[in-house]
Amino acid sequence: MGRRARARRLQSQPEGAEDATEGGSKRGQSDWEGGYPEIIKENKLFEHYYQELKIVPEGEWDQFMDALREPLPATLRITGYKSHAKEILHCLKNKYFKELEDLEVDGQKVEVPQPLSWYPEELAWHTNLSRKILRKSPLLAKFHQFLVSETECGNISRQEAVSMIPPLLLNVEPHHKILDMCAAPGSKTTQLIEMLHADMSVPFPEGFVIANDVDNKRCYLLVHQAKRLSSPCIMVVNHDASSIPRLTVDVDGRKEVLFYDRILCDVPCSGDGTMRKNIDVWKKWTTLNSLQLHGLQLRIATRGAEQLAEGGRMVYSTCSLNPIEDEAVIAALLEKSDGALELADVSAELPGLKWMPGVSQWKVMTRDGQWFAGWDEVPQGRHTQIRPTMFPPKDLEKLQAMHLERCLRILPHHQNTGGFFVAVLVKKASMPWNKRQPKVQSKSSGPRETSASSSVGATERNRGDRSELDGQVTTGAGDSEVTHTTENTECSEKKDGVCGPPPSKKMKLFGFKEDPFVFIPEDDPLFPPIEKFYALDPSFPRMNLLTRTTEGKKRQLYMVSKELRNVLLNNSEKMKVINTGIKVWCRNNSGEEFDCAFRLAQEGIYTLYPFINSRIITVSMEDVKTLLTQENPFFRKLSSEAYSQVKDLAKGSVVLKYEPDSANPDALQCPIVLCGWRGKASIRTFVPKNERLHYLRMMGLEVLGEKKKDGVILTDESVASPEQPENDEDAEQTTQEACVPDAVTGDPAAAEPSR
C-alpha cells in the first residue's frame, strides 16, 4: 500500500481505530510519551560475580553500585597543537567558565566545569551540566554552542575520561612509529597524532600513526576524526587486528620488517565498565561475553607484541572490569613471551589518578553461575567454552614474577568516571617463536625492485606471520628478519609510484573500492609552475606529493610524510589503505591565467607554509577580523602594511599570516595561517565556516549569526556589511569552488563520542 493510500485510510477511520490495526492490541500510552521503557539498572548475576571476585575494596561495594547507576559526567579534551590549545583553554577559563561562576538555574547554583586532576596542562575537563539545564539559560546555551562549534572543527573532543589514559601512558615522542590496532572511532588516535606534532615548527615529524580497524564503515569515522587534525603522518587501514600484515620498509636499498616503537592495543571487550553510558549492558551482561572474547583479545595482544620493536612500549586496555578479559590475557601473554615482555611500573606517571592494582587470583564463572578455580576442574564438555589461559598460572613463583599488581583498574566511584583496565608492556627481547636468524640479503638498487622467492619461502613467511593461537607455538620469520617481497607479474608491471588497492577481487567484497595513491613523478610538468609561483624552498619534499587518480586531470594534490611514503610504496599489495595524506593544493579552473593552476588548501596550509617563500601577506589582528567577517573586502579595508603588500601582487592564491605580538598580552598569542585569493580589487579567505568562527572567538568576538545574502558574519562588534567589489570576476569565480569541501567516500557527517 502506498504512503498516500495509507494516510487516506487512517483519516477515514474513527478515532482510536488505528491503535488496534495491528494484532488487535493498542499501544501503551507510555510508549508514545516516554519513548523507550526505562531500563532497570539491576543485574543480580553481575553483582554476585564481582562480589565473589573482590575487585572492589572492602566496604565500598554500595558506593561502587551507586556510581554505576548514576549518569556519566560529560568530559571534553582540548585537542590540536600546543599554542592553539592554550588559546582555547584561555578562552574557556577566562570567558565561558567565568560567566558560569555565579549563575543560578531554577534556584540552584550551576556547577562550573572542573579540570581532570591527572591530565597534563589542564587540557581535559568534566562537567555535570545536563541537556535540560542547558536549555534553561542563554549563557549555558552560548557555552554549549561554543562546544559544538569547536568540536566540529576539531579543537575540542568529547571523550570519556578513562579513554584518555592509554595514549598518555604510551609516552609518545615525535619520532615514534605507532600502530593503533583497534582504532575506531578515533579519539585515542587523535591524541596520538597531537603527541607527534608536539613541536609545531616541525611540519613533518619522523614518526607516524597507522590506525587500523576491522570494520570498514567505522574506518571512515576514523578518517573523519583524524582529518580534523590535518596531519601528513596518519594512515587509516582496514584489517583484522589479530592478523594485521607484517609490513616492510626500504632502508638504504634493503627491505626490512617494520617494527613499531609504540602500539595501542585497545581491544574489543564486553564493556561492563561503560554501564553508566551504555545502559543496555545492564540487561545484556553475562559472563559468556568475556569467555567468548578472551581468545580474540589474546590473539590481538600477541600480534601486537610480535610487531613491537625491542625497547618499545605497548598499552593493552579494555573498558571491562572482568579479569578474564584483563589480567588473564596479560598473564597468558607474559607466560608465552618467556621473558620477552614485562609489565612496566607506571604508578608514578599520572599523578592524581586513582586506581586499583591488578589482581593475581580470580575464578571463572559460567553463564549459569557455576564456578571453576582451575583448569583441572573444568569438565570435558566445557573445554570449548573455557580455555586454560583464562586461569591464573599455577606456579606461584612465576605468577609473582609477572607483577600483575602493576596493571591499573579504574573503578567508577573513585573519580566519578567509567570503569577501565590498562596494562603497560615493555618488550625486552624477540618473542620466543621469532628467534630464527635473519636471512642474508644483497642490497637491492631501489625501493620497488623485487626478487622472486620459492613457494617454500613464501609458505614459511606466511607461517611466521600468523600469531600463536591458544598456546600452540608456531615457528617462523624472525623479529629482526630482512625479507624479500613477493610480487606477481601483474603487480610488477604496475607504474612506478602507483600504490593501488590490492588486485585481489576479494577486497572488493568488503566496503568501498578505494582509489589508488599515485605519487607525482619528479619529471611531471605539473610541478614546476607551482614551485615557481609559490617560490617553494629547495628543501620542499616534492617526492611526498600524491594524487588519487591515474587518469585525467589531477584535481587535488595531497602530501604524506617521507616515512609513510616508504610504507605505501613497499606494502600496497598487503594493505587495504582507506586514507592517508592531507590536501595541500586544489585545481582552480581559471588558474592557468594566473601562471598556476593550483590554489592553496586550508587543510594543509600549516604543513605547507614553512616551505613557501612568496605570496605571503602579513596581517594584523584587525585585518584577520575583517577578512573573516566579510566576504570580499576591498584592499583599502586592510591595514596600511597589509595594503602595501597586496596591491602589487599578481592575482591568485595567497597566504595570510598573523604573528602574535608578545608585547600585547591581550592580543591573540598563537600564530594563524590562512589561505586567501587576491582578486582584481578585493581579497577573500578560503576558510571553512567552523574555522572562521573558531578564530573569531579566539580574538574575543562573539559570533551572533551569518547573513546569508551578503555573505557576512555578524559579531557583537556589529561589523558593517562589505561593499561588493565591482568587476572582480576572479574572486567571485572561485567563491563557489572554494567553499565546497572535498568529499571523502563514505565519510560520515558526524563523529560518535568515543569511549
C-alpha positions in Angstrom: 0.0 0.0 0.0 1.3 3.4 -1.0 2.0 6.2 1.5 -0.9 8.4 0.4 -3.4 5.5 0.4 -2.3 4.6 3.9 -2.8 8.2 5.0 -6.3 8.3 3.4 -7.3 5.0 5.1 -6.2 6.3 8.6 -8.1 9.6 8.1 -11.3 7.7 7.3 -11.1 5.5 10.4 -12.8 6.5 13.6 -10.6 8.0 16.4 -8.5 5.3 18.1 -9.1 2.7 15.4 -5.5 2.9 14.1 -4.3 1.8 17.5 -5.9 -1.6 17.0 -5.0 -2.2 13.4 -2.0 -4.5 14.1 -2.6 -7.6 16.1 -5.7 -6.1 17.8 -3.6 -4.5 20.5 -3.5 -0.9 21.5 0.0 0.6 22.2 0.6 1.8 25.7 0.4 5.5 26.3 3.8 5.4 28.0 5.4 4.2 24.8 4.3 7.4 23.0 5.1 9.8 25.8 8.3 8.5 27.2 9.9 6.8 24.2 11.6 3.6 25.2 10.6 2.0 28.5 13.2 2.7 31.2 15.8 0.1 31.8 16.0 -1.1 35.3 19.7 -0.8 36.4 20.0 -4.1 38.1 21.7 -7.4 37.3 21.9 -10.0 40.1 24.4 -12.1 38.2 26.7 -9.1 37.7 26.6 -8.3 41.5 27.2 -11.9 42.5 30.1 -12.3 40.1 32.1 -9.1 41.1 31.4 -9.5 44.8 32.9 -13.0 44.7 36.0 -11.8 42.8 36.5 -9.0 45.3 37.8 -6.4 42.8 36.1 -3.6 44.9 37.8 -2.7 48.2 36.1 -3.8 51.4 33.3 -1.5 52.5 33.0 0.3 49.1 30.5 -2.0 47.3 27.5 0.2 47.8 29.4 3.3 46.6 30.5 1.2 43.5 27.0 0.2 42.6 25.6 3.7 43.3 28.2 5.2 40.9 27.3 2.7 38.2 23.7 3.8 38.4 24.5 7.5 38.0 24.8 9.1 34.6 28.3 9.6 33.4 29.6 13.2 33.5 30.4 14.7 30.2 34.2 15.1 29.6 35.9 17.1 27.0 39.5 17.3 25.8 41.1 20.4 24.2 42.8 19.0 21.1 45.1 20.4 18.4 48.6 21.7 18.7 50.1 23.3 21.8 49.8 27.1 21.1 46.3 26.8 19.7 45.2 24.5 22.6 46.4 27.1 25.1 44.4 29.8 23.4 41.3 27.7 23.6 41.9 26.9 27.3 42.5 30.6 28.0 39.2 31.4 26.2 37.3 28.7 28.2 38.6 29.7 31.6 38.5 33.5 31.2 35.3 33.9 29.3 32.8 30.9 29.4 33.7 29.5 32.8 33.8 32.9 34.5 30.3 33.6 33.1 29.0 30.4 34.8 30.6 31.1 38.3 27.6 32.9 39.8 24.9 31.5 37.5 21.7 30.0 39.1 19.1 28.0 37.2 15.8 27.2 39.0 17.2 28.4 42.3 20.2 26.0 42.1 23.8 27.2 41.6 25.3 25.8 38.3 28.3 23.6 38.8 31.3 25.1 36.9 33.3 22.5 34.8 36.4 21.2 36.6 39.8 20.1 35.1 40.8 16.4 35.4 43.5 16.5 38.1 45.7 13.9 36.4 45.5 15.2 32.8 48.6 17.3 31.9 48.3 21.1 31.5 44.5 21.3 32.3 43.6 20.2 28.8 40.8 17.9 29.9 37.6 18.9 31.8 34.5 17.3 33.2 31.1 18.8 33.6 27.7 17.6 35.1 25.6 20.0 33.0 22.6 18.2 31.6 20.8 19.0 28.3 17.8 20.0 30.3 19.7 22.7 32.2 21.5 23.9 29.0 18.1 24.8 27.5 17.1 27.0 30.5 19.8 29.6 30.4 21.0 31.8 27.5 24.6 31.8 29.0 24.6 28.0 29.1 23.2 27.8 25.6 26.0 30.0 24.4 28.6 27.8 26.2 27.0 24.7 24.6 27.1 26.3 21.1 30.8 27.1 21.6 31.5 23.4 22.5 29.5 22.1 19.5 31.2 24.5 17.0 34.7 23.8 18.4 34.1 20.1 18.3 33.0 20.3 14.6 36.3 21.9 13.6 38.4 19.5 15.7 39.6 21.8 18.5 37.6 20.1 21.3 36.9 16.4 21.5 34.1 14.8 23.5 35.8 11.8 25.0 35.3 9.7 28.1 37.8 10.5 30.8 39.2 7.0 31.2 39.6 6.6 27.5 42.3 9.4 27.6 44.6 7.3 29.8 46.1 4.7 27.3 47.7 7.3 24.9 49.1 9.2 27.9 50.8 6.0 29.2 52.3 5.3 25.8 54.8 8.2 26.3 54.8 9.1 22.6 57.6 11.2 21.1 57.6 12.9 17.7 60.0 10.3 16.1 57.9 7.2 17.2 56.3 4.8 14.7 52.9 4.0 16.2 50.3 1.3 15.5 46.8 1.8 16.8 45.3 -1.8 16.4 41.6 -1.2 17.1 41.3 2.5 16.5 37.7 3.5 15.6 36.0 5.8 16.3 39.4 7.6 16.8 39.5 9.7 19.9 42.7 8.0 21.2 44.1 8.2 17.6 43.8 11.9 17.6 45.6 12.1 21.0 48.5 10.1 19.4 48.6 12.5 16.4 48.7 15.5 18.7 51.7 14.0 20.5 53.6 13.5 17.2 53.1 17.2 16.5 54.1 18.5 19.9 56.6 20.9 18.2 54.5 22.9 15.7 57.6 24.2 13.9 58.3 20.7 12.5 55.9 20.2 9.6 56.9 16.5 9.1 57.7 14.6 12.3 59.7 11.5 11.7 57.1 9.4 13.4 53.7 8.3 12.1 50.4 6.6 13.2 49.0 3.7 11.4 45.4 3.5 12.6 43.6 0.2 11.9 40.1 -1.1 12.4 38.4 -4.3 11.2 35.1 -2.6 10.5 35.1 -0.9 7.1 32.4 1.6 7.9 34.0 2.6 11.2 37.2 3.2 9.3 35.5 6.2 7.6 34.5 7.5 11.0 38.2 7.2 11.9 39.1 9.2 8.8 36.7 11.9 9.7 38.2 12.2 13.2 41.8 12.2 12.0 41.2 14.7 9.2 40.3 17.3 11.8 43.9 17.4 12.9 45.3 17.9 9.3 48.4 15.7 9.8 50.5 14.2 7.0 51.6 11.5 9.4 48.4 9.4 9.7 47.3 6.4 7.6 44.0 4.6 8.1 43.9 0.9 7.2 41.2 -1.9 7.3 42.4 -5.3 8.7 41.6 -7.9 11.3 43.9 -6.8 14.1 44.7 -10.4 15.1 46.3 -11.0 11.7 47.4 -7.5 10.7 50.0 -7.8 8.0 53.7 -7.6 8.7 54.9 -4.6 6.7 58.3 -3.9 5.2 60.1 -0.6 4.5 63.1 0.3 2.4 66.2 1.1 4.5 69.2 2.2 2.3 68.0 -0.1 -0.5 67.2 -3.1 1.7 63.7 -4.3 2.6 63.4 -4.6 6.3 60.5 -5.5 8.5 58.7 -2.5 10.1 58.6 -2.7 13.9 56.6 -0.1 15.9 58.0 1.9 18.8 54.6 2.2 20.3 51.4 0.1 20.0 48.0 0.8 21.3 46.0 -2.4 21.8 42.5 -1.2 22.9 40.7 -4.5 22.2 37.0 -5.2 21.7 35.5 -6.1 25.1 32.3 -6.9 26.9 32.1 -3.2 28.1 30.8 -3.6 31.6 32.9 -0.6 32.6 30.6 1.5 30.3 27.3 0.8 32.2 26.9 4.4 33.1 26.8 5.4 29.5 25.6 2.2 27.7 22.6 1.2 29.9 21.8 -1.7 27.6 24.7 -3.5 29.3 22.7 -3.8 32.5 20.2 -6.3 31.0 22.6 -7.9 28.5 25.5 -8.6 30.8 26.6 -12.2 31.2 29.9 -14.0 31.8 29.5 -15.6 28.4 30.6 -12.4 26.7 34.0 -12.4 28.4 34.5 -16.1 27.7 33.8 -15.6 24.0 36.1 -12.6 23.7 39.1 -13.8 25.7 40.6 -15.8 22.8 40.3 -12.9 20.3 41.8 -10.4 22.8 44.8 -12.7 23.4 45.4 -13.1 19.7 45.3 -9.3 19.1 47.7 -8.7 22.0 50.0 -11.4 20.7 50.0 -10.0 17.2 50.8 -6.6 18.7 53.7 -8.0 20.8 55.1 -9.6 17.7 55.2 -6.3 15.8 56.6 -4.2 18.7 60.3 -3.1 18.5 62.7 -4.2 21.2 62.6 -1.5 23.9 59.1 -0.4 22.6 56.0 0.0 24.7 52.6 -1.5 24.2 49.5 -0.5 26.1 46.7 -3.1 26.4 43.4 -1.7 27.6 39.7 -2.6 27.9 36.6 -0.9 29.2 35.8 -4.1 31.1 36.4 -4.8 34.8 36.5 -8.6 34.2 39.8 -10.4 35.0 39.1 -12.9 32.2 39.5 -10.0 29.7 42.1 -8.2 31.7 44.7 -10.0 33.9 44.1 -13.4 32.3 45.1 -12.0 28.9 48.1 -10.3 30.3 49.2 -13.3 32.3 48.8 -15.6 29.2 50.8 -13.2 27.1 53.6 -12.9 29.6 53.8 -16.6 30.1 54.1 -17.4 26.4 56.5 -14.5 25.9 59.0 -16.3 28.1 60.6 -13.1 29.5 60.5 -11.2 26.2 57.7 -8.9 27.7 57.4 -7.4 31.1 54.8 -5.2 32.8 56.1 -1.7 33.4 55.5 0.1 36.7 53.6 3.3 35.7 52.3 4.1 39.2 54.1 7.5 39.2 53.3 8.5 35.6 49.8 10.1 36.1 49.9 11.8 39.5 46.4 12.4 40.7 44.8 9.4 39.0 43.2 6.9 41.5 43.4 3.3 40.5 43.4 -0.2 42.0 46.3 -2.6 41.4 45.7 -5.7 39.2 44.6 -8.9 40.9 46.6 -12.1 40.8 43.9 -14.6 41.8 40.5 -15.0 40.2 38.0 -17.7 39.2 36.0 -18.4 36.1 32.2 -18.5 36.2 29.9 -19.9 33.5 26.7 -18.3 32.3 24.6 -20.4 34.7 26.6 -19.4 37.8 29.0 -22.4 38.0 32.5 -21.6 39.4 35.8 -23.1 38.4 39.1 -22.2 40.3 41.4 -24.0 37.9 41.6 -25.7 34.5 41.7 -29.2 36.1 38.2 -28.6 37.5 36.6 -27.9 34.1 34.7 -30.9 32.7 35.5 -32.1 29.2 32.2 -30.8 27.8 33.2 -27.2 28.8 36.6 -27.3 27.1 35.4 -25.4 24.0 34.0 -22.6 26.0 36.6 -22.3 28.8 40.3 -22.3 28.0 43.4 -22.9 30.2 44.6 -19.3 29.6 41.6 -17.9 31.4 43.0 -19.1 34.8 45.9 -17.6 36.8 49.2 -19.5 36.4 49.5 -22.3 39.0 53.3 -21.8 39.5 53.2 -19.2 42.3 56.8 -18.1 41.8 56.1 -17.5 38.1 52.9 -15.6 39.0 54.7 -13.4 41.4 57.4 -12.6 38.8 54.7 -11.3 36.5 53.9 -8.4 38.8 50.2 -8.3 37.8 49.7 -5.7 40.5 51.3 -3.3 38.1 48.1 -3.3 36.0 45.7 -0.4 36.6 42.0 -0.9 37.2 39.9 2.3 37.4 36.7 1.9 39.4 33.8 4.3 38.7 33.2 5.6 42.2 36.8 6.7 42.9 36.8 9.6 40.5 33.3 9.7 39.0 34.4 8.0 35.8 33.6 4.9 33.8 35.4 1.6 34.6 38.6 0.8 32.8 41.6 -1.5 32.7 45.2 -0.6 31.5 48.4 -2.6 31.4 51.7 -1.2 30.0 54.1 -3.8 28.5 57.7 -3.3 27.5 59.5 -5.6 25.1 62.9 -6.8 26.2 63.7 -9.3 23.5 62.3 -11.1 20.5 59.3 -13.3 21.1 60.4 -16.9 21.6 58.8 -18.2 18.4 60.6 -15.4 16.4 64.2 -16.2 17.1 65.3 -17.6 13.8 68.4 -16.0 12.4 67.8 -13.3 9.7 68.3 -14.1 6.1 71.3 -12.6 4.4 70.2 -10.4 1.5 72.2 -8.4 -1.0 71.5 -4.7 -1.3 68.8 -4.0 -3.9 69.1 -1.0 -6.2 65.7 0.6 -5.4 62.6 0.5 -3.3 60.4 -1.1 -5.9 62.9 -3.7 -7.1 61.7 -7.2 -6.5 63.1 -10.7 -6.5 61.2 -13.9 -6.9 61.0 -16.4 -4.0 60.2 -20.0 -4.0 56.9 -21.3 -2.8 58.6 -22.9 0.2 60.0 -19.5 1.2 56.5 -17.9 0.8 54.9 -20.7 2.9 57.5 -20.2 5.7 56.9 -16.4 5.7 53.1 -16.8 5.9 53.5 -19.2 8.8 55.8 -16.7 10.6 53.2 -14.0 10.2 50.5 -16.0 12.0 50.1 -15.4 15.7 50.4 -18.3 18.2 46.9 -19.5 19.0 45.8 -20.9 22.3 49.3 -21.8 23.5 50.5 -23.6 20.3 53.9 -22.2 19.3 54.4 -21.5 15.6 57.9 -21.1 14.3 58.6 -18.7 11.5 60.2 -15.5 10.4 62.3 -13.7 13.0 61.6 -10.4 14.5 64.7 -8.9 13.0 64.4 -10.7 9.7 65.2 -8.9 6.5 62.7 -10.0 3.9 62.2 -10.2 0.2 58.7 -9.2 -1.1 56.9 -11.5 -3.5 55.0 -9.8 -6.3 53.3 -11.5 -9.1 53.8 -10.4 -12.7 50.7 -8.3 -12.7 51.9 -6.2 -9.8 55.5 -5.9 -11.2 54.1 -4.3 -14.3 52.4 -1.5 -12.4 53.7 2.0 -12.9 56.3 3.2 -10.5 54.9 5.3 -7.7 51.4 3.9 -8.0 50.1 2.3 -4.8 46.8 0.9 -5.9 44.3 -1.2 -4.0 45.3 -4.9 -4.0 44.5 -6.7 -7.3 42.6 -9.4 -5.4 38.9 -9.4 -6.2 38.1 -10.4 -2.7 38.9 -6.9 -1.4 36.0 -5.5 -3.4 33.6 -7.6 -1.3 34.3 -5.6 1.8 33.4 -1.9 1.8 34.2 0.7 -0.7 36.7 0.3 -3.5 39.4 2.8 -2.8 41.2 5.0 -5.4 44.9 4.4 -5.8 47.6 6.6 -4.3 49.8 7.9 -7.1 53.0 9.7 -6.3 53.8 12.6 -8.6 56.9 11.7 -10.7 59.9 14.0 -10.5 59.6 15.0 -14.1 55.9 15.7 -14.0 55.3 19.1 -15.8 52.5 19.9 -13.3 55.0 20.8 -10.5 57.4 23.5 -11.9 54.7 26.2 -12.3 53.6 25.5 -8.7 57.2 25.6 -7.5 57.8 28.9 -9.3 54.5 30.6 -8.3 54.9 30.0 -4.6 58.8 30.2 -4.6 59.0 26.8 -2.8 62.1 26.2 -0.8 64.6 23.7 -2.3 64.1 21.6 0.8 60.4 21.0 -0.2 59.8 17.2 -0.3 58.2 17.0 -3.7 58.5 13.2 -3.7 55.9 13.2 -1.0 53.2 14.7 -3.2 50.5 12.3 -4.4 47.1 12.3 -6.1 44.2 9.8 -6.1 43.8 9.3 -9.8 45.8 7.5 -12.5 44.0 9.1 -15.5 42.7 12.5 -16.5 43.4 15.9 -14.8 44.8 15.8 -11.3 42.3 17.9 -9.3 43.7 17.6 -5.7 47.3 17.2 -4.5 48.0 15.6 -1.2 51.1 15.2 1.0 52.3 12.4 3.2 55.5 12.3 5.3 58.6 10.6 3.9 58.2 7.6 6.3 54.5 7.0 5.2 55.6 7.3 1.5 58.1 4.5 2.2 55.3 2.3 3.8 52.9 3.0 1.0 55.3 2.1 -1.8 56.5 -1.1 -0.2 53.2 -2.6 1.0 50.4 -1.6 -1.4 49.7 -5.3 -2.1 49.5 -6.2 1.6 47.4 -3.4 3.0 43.9 -2.1 2.4 44.6 1.6 2.8 41.4 3.7 3.4 43.0 7.1 3.6 46.3 8.9 4.1 47.8 12.4 3.5 46.4 15.9 3.7 45.2 18.1 0.9 47.6 20.9 0.1 46.6 22.2 -3.4 43.3 22.2 -5.3 43.0 22.8 -9.1 41.4 26.2 -9.9 39.5 26.2 -13.2 40.8 29.6 -14.3 44.2 29.2 -12.6 46.2 28.9 -15.8 45.5 32.6 -16.3 47.4 33.4 -13.1 50.5 31.3 -14.0 49.5 28.5 -11.6 46.6 26.0 -12.0 46.5 25.2 -8.3 45.4 27.2 -5.3 46.4 26.5 -1.7 44.0 24.4 0.5 43.4 25.5 4.1 43.5 21.8 5.3 47.2 21.5 4.6 48.4 25.1 5.0 50.2 24.6 8.3 52.3 21.8 6.8 53.0 23.7 3.6 53.6 27.2 4.9 57.3 26.6 6.1 58.3 25.9 2.5 56.5 28.9 0.9 58.7 32.0 0.2 56.3 34.0 -2.0 52.8 35.5 -1.9 52.8 35.8 1.9 50.8 38.8 3.3 51.5 39.6 6.9 48.2 40.8 8.5 47.3 42.3 11.8 44.6 41.1 14.2 42.2 43.7 12.8 42.9 42.5 9.3 42.1 38.9 10.3 38.7 40.1 11.8 37.9 42.0 8.5 38.9 39.0 6.3 36.9 36.5 8.4 33.7 38.6 8.8 33.5 40.0 5.2 33.2 38.0 2.0 35.2 40.1 -0.4 36.7 43.2 1.3 38.4 45.8 -0.8 42.2 46.1 -0.4 41.7 49.6 1.2 39.8 48.0 4.2 43.1 46.3 5.3 45.8 48.0 7.4 48.3 50.1 5.5 51.0 47.4 6.0 48.8 44.7 4.5 47.6 47.0 1.7 51.2 47.8 0.6 51.9 44.1 0.4 48.8 43.1 -1.5 48.4 45.9 -4.1 51.4 44.9 -6.2 50.8 41.1 -6.1 49.6 39.3 -9.2 46.1 37.7 -9.0 45.8 34.3 -7.5 46.2 32.3 -4.3 47.9 33.9 -1.3 49.0 33.1 2.3 47.7 35.4 5.0 49.9 35.2 8.1 49.2 36.6 11.6 52.2 36.7 14.0 51.3 37.2 17.7 52.7 40.3 19.4 54.3 39.3 22.8 54.3 43.0 23.8 50.5 43.0 23.7 49.3 40.1 26.0 45.7 40.9 25.4 46.1 40.1 21.7 45.8 36.5 20.3 49.0 34.7 21.3 49.1 31.9 18.7 50.1 32.3 15.0 47.4 32.0 12.4 47.9 31.0 8.7 45.0 31.4 6.3 44.6 30.7 2.6 43.3 33.6 0.5 42.7 34.8 -3.0 43.9 38.1 -4.4 41.4 39.3 -6.9 41.2 42.4 -9.1 40.3 44.8 -6.3 39.5 42.7 -3.3 40.7 39.8 -1.3 38.9 36.8 0.3 39.8 33.9 2.5 39.2 30.3 1.7 38.5 29.1 5.3 35.7 26.7 6.3 32.9 28.3 8.3 33.6 26.5 11.6 37.3 27.5 11.4 36.2 31.1 10.8 34.1 31.1 13.9 36.9 29.5 15.9 39.4 32.2 15.0 36.9 35.0 15.7 36.1 33.6 19.1 39.8 33.3 19.9 40.1 37.0 19.1 37.4 37.8 21.6 34.5 38.3 19.1 31.1 36.8 20.0 29.6 35.4 16.8 25.9 36.3 16.5 25.0 34.7 13.2 25.5 34.7 9.5 23.8 37.0 6.9 23.3 34.6 4.0 22.6 37.1 1.3 25.6 39.3 1.8 28.0 36.6 3.0 28.7 38.5 6.2 29.4 37.0 9.6 27.7 39.2 12.3 29.6 39.7 15.5 29.0 41.6 18.7 31.1 44.4 17.3 28.5 44.8 14.5 30.9 44.7 11.7 29.5 46.6 8.7 28.3 44.8 5.6 31.0 44.8 2.9 30.6 46.5 -0.4 30.6 44.1 -3.3 33.7 44.6 -5.5 33.0 45.8 -9.0 34.2 43.7 -11.9 36.1 41.4 -9.5 35.3 38.3 -11.5 38.4 36.5 -10.2 37.2 36.4 -6.6 33.6 35.6 -7.5 34.6 33.0 -10.0 36.4 30.9 -7.3 33.9 31.6 -4.5 31.7 28.6 -5.1 34.6 26.3 -5.8 36.4 27.2 -2.7 33.5 26.8 -0.3 32.6 23.3 -1.3 34.7 20.8 0.8 36.1 17.8 -0.9 34.0 14.7 -0.1 35.6 11.6 1.4 34.0 8.5 0.1 31.8 7.1 2.9 32.9 9.8 5.3 30.0 10.3 7.9 28.8 13.7 8.7 29.3 13.5 12.4 31.5 11.5 14.7 30.2 9.5 17.6 31.7 10.2 21.0 34.4 7.7 21.9 34.7 5.6 25.0 
